[in-house]
Amino acid sequence: MSSDYPNWKIAGASVRGAAHSRSGLPNQDAVRFLPDTGAGARIVAAVSDGHGSAPHFRSSTGARFATQGATDILAWHLDTQEDDEIEGALVGEIISHWQTSVIADLQANPISEEDNIYPGRSAYTPYGATLITVAADENIAILLQIGDGDLLLGYADGSIERPLRDDEGLHGEETYSLCQDDAGQYFRVATMWNQGDHHWPDFIILATDGVAKSFRDNDGFEEAIKHLRTLAHDNWDETIEALPSWLEEVSRNGSGDDSTICIAIRTDTNMPRKE
């Protein structure tokens, strides 16, 4: 169990992409974080990108289910840190919760014959979405991702790293999805333990793929993230207030896609690890 010291701050923002605004489509991303007060001894975050194409016409709902389920499940598991098999349990629970939410929504809001133009598809296909989710306190960080998007960690020396491996076996704009029957095998998962050597993240960012696609290349994106880390530590309130307008500008000048991020900073970088 973590102490009650509020050594994390967390916030997020999501904006409808410029292309979606022009076409009248809604924002199909979702973001959720805990604690909802924005500060605490532990944080949980999730972002999800609904696929948005015609077969996935309820993907905005699927994205919302993904972020709600993942954050609730990770918040509960953050207090069961002794379990060496926590990673496998989390993947199964997140998928099961998402599928249960989808089925309940289908029962409450059946798909009309007019909308059911893809015979033989999975019941989950209309809700297709990606997911990136993180839980962290002063002892442990649990990281999970299925599909595209970006998860980066920042450190006190200014470095930025990607803790999860890249996806394999994809081409072009393809991505893995929660709606796949075999979604569990495409999750990328890692658990990090604080070893007390002060090499512990002081910055976490989750972003849907619309953000990185708006930059010329990955180097440009990562430089922007390094700058965002500095701004967040220097003036948290001002940075968070500016997030929506920054995302709108990024989308307008770049991909035109929905753009969503969730960021967290550790406010006491000298805090010792709780034994």
N, C-alpha and C positions, 0 to 999 in steps of 0.2 A: 504494500500500500504506500502510495506517495505521501509526502508531508503536505500540509495545507499551505505552504509558502507559494504565493502566486508568481512563479518565476517564468511563466510563459505568457505571451500575448498572441492573439490569433484573430484574423479577420479575413474576409473574402469579398469578392465582387464578381458579378456576371453581367455581361451586356449582350444585347442582340446584335448580331453581325450586320455590317453595312449592307451586304448582299441580301440578307433576310429582311432588312427594313425596306429595301427597294421592292422586293417581291411580295411583301406582306406576310412572310412566314414568322412564326413566333421564335423566341429564344428556346433552343432545344438542349441547352446545357443546364446543369444543376450544380449547386454548391451547398455544403452544410458543414458546420464546425461546432465543436463543443470545447469548453463551456460557451453558451451563447452570450454570456457577459463579456467575453473576449479576453479573459485573463484567468489563470489558474495554475495549479501545480502540475496539471497534465492537460494535454490537448489531443483532440481527435478531429481529423479533417477528411473531407472527401469531395472530389469533383467528378462529374460524369458528363459525357458528351453523347447525346442522343444522335443516332445516325442520320435521321432526317430524310432519307430517300424514301421513295414511294412505298416500298414494302414495309418500312418502319414508321408508319404514320402516327404511331403513339409513342414515339421515342422520347419526347419530352417528359411524358409520364414515367417511362422506363428509367430515365435518368434520375428523376426525383426519387423513385423507389430505391435506386442503387445507393444514392447518398444517404438517405434516411436509414436504410437497413445496415449499411456498412458502419456508419458512425455509432449506431446503437450497439452493434455487436462488438466492435473494437473497444468501446467504452467499458463494456462488461468484462471483456477479456484482459483489459489492462491490469486488473487486480488478480489475475491468475498466472503470474509470471513464472511460476515454477514448472509449468507444463512444457516439456521439451517438444511436444508435438502440436504446439499451438498453431503453427503455420497451416498445417493440413486441416485442422479443425476449423480454422477461420474461413478458408476457401469454401469448404462444404457448407458452412452455416450462411455465408454471404449469398451463395448461389441459391440455396434452399429458401432463404428469406425473400430474395428477389422473385423467384419463381412463384412462391405462395402469394406475394403481393400482386403479381401479374394475373394469376388465375382469379383472385378475388375481384380484381378490377374488370376482368372479362365477364364474370358473373353479374356484376353490378351494371356494366355497360357493354352489352353484347355487341359484337361487330356485325354490322348489317350485311345483307347479301351484296349490296352495291359496293361496299368497301372490301368485301372478301374476294378480291380478284387474283389472288395467288393461291390456288388450290394446292393442297399437299404441304404447305409450309408449316413450320412449327407454330404452336399457339403463342410462343414467346417472340416470334419474329417482329410483329408490329412494335414491340417495346425495346428493340435492340439499342444497346448503349454500351459505352466503355465505362471503366471505373478506375480511379486512383484514390487510395485511401491510406492514411497514416495515423498512428497513435503513438504518443511519446510522453515520457516524464523524465525525471532526472536519472532513471536507471535503465530504461529500455525504449527502443523505438521499433515499432512493427510497421512494415511497409508492404503494400500489396498493390498490384496493377494488372488489369487486363485491357488490352487495346492500346490505342495511341494516346498521345499526351506526354507530359513531362513531369517528372519528380526529381527535384534537385535538393541537395543539402549544402548549406554554407557553414564555414568555420571561421573562428576568430582571426586566423591569419589571412582572411580574404579569399581563400580558395573555395571553389564550387565543385561538387562531385555528383555523379549519377550513381546511386547505390544499387540499381537494378540492371540486369543484363538487357540488351536489346532484344526485340522480337525477332524471330526467324521465320522464314518460309513465306513471307509476304511480298507483294509486288505493288508498286505505285501507291494508290490511295487505300489499299486494302487494310483492314484492321480486324483483330479478334474482338469478340463480343460476348456479353453476358447471355445473349439469346441463343448461342450455339449449344447444341446438345452435349458437346464435349468441352464446355467452357472451362471446366476445372483444370484441364491440362495446359491451358494457355495463361493461367495466372503466373505472374512473376512475384516472388515473395522473398522477403528477407527480414530477419530479426537481428537487431544490433543491441549489444549490451555495453553500458558505460563501464569502462575498465578503470576509471578514476585517474586517467592520465591527462585530463583536460582536453583530449581530442574528442569532443562531443559537440554535435551540431548546435549552432546558435541561430540557425535560420533554416526554415523548411518552406519550400514552395511546391504547390501542385498546380498544374496548368493544363487546360484542354488544348488540343492540338492547334486550334485557331490562333493561339498566341504565337507559338514558335513559327508557324507558317507565314506569319506576317513579317518576319525578318529575312534578310537576304540569305543568310546561312546560319548554321548552328553556332559558329563563333560569335556572330553578332547578337544572337539570342542570349547566349551565356554571358556576354559582356553586359547586356541590359539587366540580366538577373543579378549580377554582381553589384551593379549600381543600385538596383532596387534594395538589395540587402543593406547597403550602406545608408540609404535614405531611411529605411525602416528603423534602423538602430539609432540614427541621428534625430529623427522626428517622426515617431510612430503615428501620432494622430493626424498630422498633415499628410503623411504618405497614404494612409488609409482613406482619408477624405478624397484624395486625388485619384484613387484607383479606378473608379468607373470612367472618368474622363480620359485617363491614360489608355484604358482598354478600348474605348471607342475610337480614339485616335489611331491606335495600333491596327484595329480592324479596318478602319476607313482607308488607311494608307497601305494596307497589306492584303491579307487573305480575304477580307470581307466576311469571314466566318464568325459565328458566335465565339466570344472570348471570355474565359472564366479562369480566375486564379484564387487560390487560398494561400495565405502566407502566415507564418508563425515565427516569432523571435524569442529567444531565451534572454531574459532581461538581467539575470545574475550569472555572468559567465564564470564567476569564481566559486559558485556554490558547490560544495563537496558532494560526492555521491552518497546517497543514503544506503547504509549497509542493512 
